[in-house]
Amino acid sequence: MRSVPLTEYGSVTLDGNGNGTIQLGPTRHANVWHPSSTQISTTGSLSTNSTPGATCAIYCGCLVNPVSFVDSTFDVTGAASSVIGGQVIYCGQSVFAVWSGATPSCLATLIVYGTQDTV
């Protein structure tokens, strides 16, 4: 196996309540992710993307649940976190970013940085 840089990203348009989820993970059984940090952001045509009480939570595992919780922020317009460092993500597992209560119809983005073991 060899280790290569990992930069994976995904996006979702938040629903009418400002909620949305992005799920990223290895798609081949031989690949293993070693994330070092995550970065989230929201953009859109609205005058502001800052909604009081809005949150984005990061999870790592098979499901979004309390056991897989990694980190969260109220800065849904743009934040980075290295708390995910040390996690190992196998095929069938994912990094999830879950927005709630943000500005509806904005585009939310998740970027996962780190390394990836590949064959």
FENTA-V321354 format. One record per helix or strand of 2 or more residues. SS is the DSSP state (2 for helix, 1 for strand). FROM is the first residue (numbers start at 1). LEN is the number of residues. Records with the same first field share a line. If there is no record, write none. Layout:
BEGIN
SS: FROM-LEN  FROM-LEN
END
This chain:
BEGIN
1: 2-12  20-5  32-12  55-7  69-5  78-4  89-2  94-7  107-12
2: 66-3
END
